[in-house]
Every structure is written in C-alpha cells, then in structure tokens.
Amino acid sequence: MQRLLAIGAVALAAAGCHRPLQPAEPTLEQIHLADEVAFDHLWTSCQEVLRRHRFELDRVDRRSGTITTFPVTSQSFLEFWRHDVDTAFDLMEATLRTVRRKAAVQVDRNPAEATARITVTVPRQTFATPERQFNSSSAALRVFGEELPGVRGEPYLTKQDDYWIDDGRDGIMERRLLDRILRRAGL
C-alpha cells in the first residue's frame, strides 16, 4: 500500500512539473448569430459562465461588447470544491504561492453579416512581497506583519510594498471559458 501511495505521489509531482505553453494567438471564435435574440442569449451566457467560475464581474458594457472581472485568487490543492485551474502545474503552483487570474470577454458584432467574434483573455499574476529582516525567533512570528524592516535596509515594510507580477496568459482557461460560453449559448 505504501508503494502505491509513493508511486501516486511521484506521478502527481511529475505531472505538475511542466508549465503549460503560453498562447501565441488570441483565444477567439467566429460564430453566426441568427438574430438579436441569439445575441441576447450569448451575452447572458458570457456573464453566467464567468460567474459559475467564481469570477466577480467588474465591467459589463453591452454597447462596446466588453465584460471584465475583478482578479480572483486561484484554487489551491485543499480547495477541492473550486474548479478554476485546469492543469496539475497550475494546481501545485497556486498551492505553493499566491496566483490570481482575471477574465475579459470581448464580443465584436458584425450585424451586416450576422456574425460575431468572441475573444476570451485570462491574464495571470503572481504575488510578491519584499523580504523582511528578522534576527530572533520571536521576530519570526511577526514576519508577515508590518513591524519588521526589509533586508535591504528599508524601514518597516507595509502592505503597500507588496506587488503583483504579470505572468502571461492562461490559454487553457481561456479555451475552457470560451467552450462553455458557446455550449451554454447553444452555438
């Protein structure tokens, strides 16, 4: 039994070692819209799919065809009820460090040809904070607070010193969102 668990752990770790490739092209689909009712259904489908993936809508502008969301921290290994990462690498990375994603859907209509182009973008960001200096075991308990100076001689570091690093796009999540939008809209 222990061998089986060890083999499973090694397989899971090896699967998580390969980062998915960054998409070179935008994730988009050209579709046919029969009438205004079909566009209404597509528009509500975009919003519903984003909500089901636990994104909170930030901007919904029907006139420009833009839907954007606020950033959401990604699922860790212990959050089994969430489903917002697709690969073992993404799951392990979000478990070991703080990663967030946001989504944007752009629907460009061409009423003359009764078509629309849907583009989905999911940028990723990772959290970074400057190292804090501590030189005793009691100071280590305050390492995540605002009472320690930085290792480069900075005065006390605060939350304003923390920042997010852009880490490319999540092409697998983009494709999954686009497929679910089209499926929900019946296209």
C-alpha positions as a printed Julia matrix, in Angstrom:
187×3 Matrix{Float64}:
   0.0    0.0     0.0
   2.84   2.39    0.83
   4.45   1.7    -2.55
   1.21   2.52   -4.3
   0.94   5.82   -2.42
   4.58   6.63   -3.18
   4.1    5.9    -6.89
   0.96   8.05   -6.92
   2.76  10.93   -5.2
   5.68  10.75   -7.67
   3.28  10.66  -10.64
   1.37  13.66   -9.33
   4.58  15.6    -8.7
   5.96  14.76  -12.15
   2.73  15.83  -13.84
   2.94  19.16  -12.05
   6.47  19.91  -13.19
   5.64  21.0   -16.73
   4.26  24.51  -17.18
   1.65  24.78  -19.95
   2.75  26.73  -23.02
   1.76  30.38  -23.3
  -0.77  31.01  -26.07
   0.73  32.79  -29.05
  -2.59  33.71  -30.63
  -5.71  35.19  -29.07
  -8.36  32.69  -27.96
 -11.3   33.52  -30.19
 -14.18  32.03  -32.13
 -16.16  33.41  -35.08
 -19.85  32.49  -34.81
 -23.09  33.04  -36.7
 -25.89  34.9   -34.92
 -29.33  34.45  -36.4
 -30.96  37.48  -34.76
 -30.96  39.84  -31.78
 -32.39  37.11  -29.53
 -29.34  34.92  -30.26
 -27.05  37.8   -29.29
 -29.01  38.36  -26.06
 -28.61  34.69  -25.2
 -24.88  34.82  -25.99
 -24.42  37.96  -23.87
 -26.12  36.44  -20.82
 -24.23  33.17  -21.37
 -20.9   35.02  -21.17
 -21.84  36.52  -17.81
 -23.24  33.28  -16.4
 -20.16  31.25  -17.31
 -17.86  33.81  -15.69
 -19.99  33.8   -12.53
 -20.03  29.98  -12.41
 -16.23  30.06  -12.45
 -16.37  32.36   -9.4
 -15.29  35.5   -11.22
 -16.9   38.69   -9.92
 -17.99  40.92  -12.79
 -16.32  44.32  -12.83
 -17.45  45.93  -16.08
 -20.33  44.85  -18.29
 -20.63  47.18  -21.29
 -23.03  45.8   -23.86
 -22.52  48.71  -26.27
 -18.78  48.04  -26.63
 -19.21  44.26  -26.14
 -16.85  44.14  -23.16
 -17.1   42.09  -19.97
 -14.24  42.23  -17.44
 -13.86  40.73  -13.97
 -12.01  41.53  -10.79
  -8.92  39.4   -10.07
  -9.61  36.16   -8.16
  -7.07  34.11   -6.22
  -6.7   30.67   -7.83
  -7.68  27.34   -6.32
  -5.2   25.57   -4.07
  -4.89  21.82   -3.54
  -7.06  21.98   -0.41
  -9.94  23.81   -2.11
 -11.41  20.75   -3.83
 -14.84  22.4    -4.29
 -13.39  25.03   -6.65
 -12.56  24.34  -10.29
 -10.63  27.3   -11.65
  -7.33  25.65  -12.6
  -7.0   23.01  -15.3
  -3.53  21.53  -15.1
  -1.58  19.82  -12.33
   1.1   22.5   -12.69
  -1.41  25.3   -12.1
  -2.87  23.49   -9.08
   0.54  22.92   -7.47
   1.72  26.44   -8.27
  -1.41  28.0    -6.73
  -0.93  25.8    -3.66
   2.71  26.84   -3.16
   2.36  30.55   -3.95
  -0.39  33.1    -4.44
  -1.63  33.28   -8.03
  -4.6   35.24   -9.29
  -6.47  35.42  -12.57
  -8.98  37.76  -14.09
 -11.04  37.32  -17.22
 -12.1   39.53  -20.1
 -14.6   38.65  -22.82
 -14.91  40.79  -25.93
 -17.85  40.27  -28.3
 -17.44  42.11  -31.61
 -20.64  42.03  -33.67
 -21.0   42.43  -37.41
 -24.76  42.92  -37.94
 -24.39  43.17  -41.73
 -23.11  39.57  -41.94
 -25.0   38.32  -38.82
 -21.73  37.2   -37.2
 -19.81  37.88  -34.03
 -16.26  37.25  -32.88
 -15.79  36.26  -29.23
 -12.35  36.76  -27.69
 -11.53  35.48  -24.18
  -8.43  36.63  -22.29
  -7.29  35.35  -18.88
  -4.12  37.08  -17.61
  -2.28  35.54  -14.64
  -0.4   37.35  -11.88
   1.75  36.11   -9.0
   2.08  37.82   -5.63
   5.41  39.22   -4.48
   6.46  40.85   -1.24
   9.9   42.16   -0.22
  11.9   40.01    2.2
  11.7   41.05    5.8
  14.64  41.03    8.17
  14.39  39.14   11.43
  17.13  38.03   13.74
  15.35  36.24   16.56
  12.73  33.54   16.92
  10.2   35.99   18.34
  10.73  38.31   15.35
   9.96  35.37   13.03
   6.41  35.34   14.39
   5.96  38.88   13.01
   7.46  38.15    9.57
   4.14  38.69    7.76
   3.19  41.78    9.72
   4.24  45.4     9.37
   6.7   45.53   12.27
   9.92  44.36   10.57
  12.34  46.24    8.3
  13.34  44.95    4.89
  16.6   43.08    4.27
  17.88  45.92    2.07
  17.66  48.45    4.89
  14.13  49.67    4.13
  12.17  50.96    7.11
   9.19  48.95    8.26
   7.5   47.28    5.31
   3.73  47.59    4.86
   1.11  46.11    2.53
   1.81  48.99    0.12
   5.23  47.43   -0.53
   3.62  44.22   -1.84
   3.01  43.93   -5.59
   1.73  41.6    -8.33
   3.92  40.31  -11.18
   2.32  39.72  -14.6
   2.85  36.08  -15.54
   1.37  35.8   -19.04
  -1.96  34.32  -20.06
  -3.72  31.1   -19.11
  -4.56  29.67  -22.53
  -6.16  26.5   -21.17
  -8.57  28.5   -19.0
  -9.33  30.81  -21.94
 -10.27  27.84  -24.13
 -12.38  26.27  -21.37
 -14.31  29.5   -20.76
 -14.89  30.03  -24.49
 -16.11  26.45  -24.99
 -18.5   26.72  -22.05
 -19.86  30.07  -23.27
 -20.57  28.6   -26.71
 -22.11  25.44  -25.23
 -24.34  27.42  -22.87
 -25.44  29.72  -25.71
 -26.18  26.69  -27.89
 -23.74  27.69  -30.61
